Amino acid sequence: MTSSLQSRRPRPSRPLMRRTPAELGIPAAAVLALAERLSAEGLDPHALLVARHGDVAFETAWAPYRLERPALVYSASKTFTSLAIGFLADEGRLGLDDSAGTHLAEPNPHGITVRHLLTMNTGHSPEQIDRIGADPRVLLREAPAFAPGTHFAYNSPATHALSAIVTAITGEPLTAYLRPRLLDPLGIGERWMSPRGGIEHGASGFHLTVDDLARTAIMLGAGGAFDGVQVAPAWYVEEMARPWSDTGVFDGPTAVDGEINDWTLGYGYQVWRGRQGFRLDGAFGQFALVLPDHDLVIAYQGATLDTQATLRAFWAFVAAVEVADAAGGADADAAASPVAPLEPARDTWDARDRFTISTGDPFDAAGLTLTDADGGGGIVQLPGVGTLPVAPHWQEIRVDGTAPEGAPSATHLRLATRGERLDDGGALVHIVDTTSPHRAIVRRDATGVVTAGWHIGPLGDGWNALRVPASVPRIETHASALLLDMDGTLVDSHEVVERLWTQWSIEHGIDPERTLSIIHGRQGQDSMAQLLPDRPHEENLAENAAMLAAETAQTEGVVALAGAADLLAALDREGVPYALVTSATAELAAARMRAAGLPVPPVVVAAADVSRSKPDPEGFLAGAAALGVDAAGGIVVEDSANGIAAGLAAGMRVIGVGPHAAASAPTWTVPDAAGIHVARGHGDGIVVTLD
């Protein structure tokens, strides 16, 4: 049996409610201080979500990571395996004190039970566990150093055996069994768990978002209930949070003198007990803290070896919440100045000086080269991966390759690169795997010597361990409407535009390259005013009218861009609000859309409908108003720097389309419109999925 991969589109789900921190009794300064501390201490934070009373109080991500992109959560996967066992027990298909061998149809001479596996009390020593590997039969046959039930040792093979039991009983992979029982009721979309030994890993390998982790933690904190529905068995959730195993002598992360070590407080059914509540816990800092006493959840993804420091920052935040609670709630004045729903972008690059190359993680650098390129960028030849372009901004790169053992054949790496030239003539490049916690660092010193390695290496076979199926990088988000640019986004008209504007530039003695660098996304008279600042406005208007007439008449070579027809058809089919927002006239827009074989959207905001062209946000704000939706919930789809800037200035999220969009720092990027999928969501909303 191979790993399960759900091929259908994600089911539309209700977004978690977003409220200000103050409305939920949380000091806004406390969540901002938490985000700043995680970055300032070099803990490499990737995504953070804080929820209370089931609503989101704060969320942020650090580029190139995205809140909506699933990433490997390592051993936080174990809690989902535990919940699968809970469902089976509740359905009467197994008992927690059953022999594990009975369900695996294997000899079990040492009497290891399902509960022993859940609590990591099989009796095996760490040395034994290291050599047991991924075969549950070996786990059952290996004589434990201690009597089962008397000795805790962290035991991923035990969890993998639980996944094998789920599949043996149900005939389904773990996540397929969980889909109707847990994942769909929680609103967790299409996800993937990597395989091990022919079945889903169970102990690791799940790729989730912080929103997924938060939904799970909210459910656990409510005794198994979510959105008014009992999802997981209440009796099992209560049992799983108990400290079944004594971890007082666990050889885990270290604490500072006088500090409580968060790994010595007990272990439940695949969850760690904490100073308060309990938590899902994955390698290098993948956490979901369940704090029922405060009805509080912290979901987090990051990459550090000092995970105790990450939890230390969380406990300082919890202490601030406790102080606010004792004082009767967060400062009422804070409600008047809430944390903005779209904060300025955070970036892991800001802490790059704190990231070092690990000397302990194997890294294949033989044949690696770093060469400079025009524009301050470069090219990295990375052994085992390929050729990676590097720019002074984050850019995402998809690298196809061979699938890991047991995974679907169509797999790839989804990487992001960024680099800078150093004052001494050297260079620095970061290569981030955006579907995992891991990044590689490449340095070239002033003499030209190149060194490279992992900041924190993956648990497995280097880059190959990080390859994922095509669906894993999909981003799922919600919107009230889509506002679409035309040229360069839906329609390719560059032949006409560049021909006419090149001719115009030559007639006016202007370098055509300069003209072509500024015209995209702007109204023509505004481009002319910038290129000919001393010319009267009336002349620009008249000449632009002639230019527009020529562009409208000349549609030869105008074609639809990849995915445009399918996207427009889906928008109409799903009945979701959308508008065309273009710097062209309505007549020109209609001519180009018809020439490309595309329908003209029912709502069009064209040049005559606004007084200021992009990068001013007026057009997108007018589009939202025409659709009757809140601008903050809209998503702009744009290709040009001016259009992306306009969308962001309107307070909207922006999908950047095409190879040059990333340089303008949109919210997301896709190669073309084929990477954008829409479906009717909860209420009047839209679920937007990006490949």
Secondary structure, 3 states (H helix, E strand, C coil): CCCCECCCCCCCCCCCCECCCHHHCCCHHHHHHHHHHHHHCCCCEEEEEEEECCEEEEEEEEECCCCCCCEECHHHHHHHHHHHHHHHHHCCCCCCCCEHHHHHCCCCCCCCEHHHHHHCCCCCCHHHHHHHCCCHHHHHHCCCCCCCCCCCCCCHHHHHHHHHHHHHHHCCCHHHHHHHHHHHHHCCCCCEECEECCEECCCCCEEECHHHHHHHHHHHHCCCEECCEECCCHHHHHHHCCCCECCCCCCCCCCCCCCCCCCCCCECCCCEECCCCEEEEECCCEEEEEEHHHCEEEEEEECCCCHHHHHHHHHHHHHHHHHHHHCCCCCHHHHHCCCCCCCCCEEHHHHHHHCCCCCCCCCCCCCCEEEECHHHCEEEEECCCEEEEECCCCEEEEEEECCCCCCCCCEEEEEEEEEEECCCCCEEEEEEECCCCCEEEEEECCCCCEEEEECCCCCCCHHHHHCEECCCCCEEEEECEEEECCECCCEECHHHHHHHHHHHHHHCCCCHHHHHHHCCCCCHHHHHHHHCCCCCHHHHHHHHHHHHHHHHHCCCCCEECCCHHHHHHHHHHHCCCEEEECCCCHHHHHHHHHHCCCCCCCCEECHHHCCCCCCCCHHHHHHHHHHCCCHHHEEEEECCHHHHHHHHHCCCEEEEECCCHHHHCCCEEECCHHHEEEEECCCCCEEEEEC
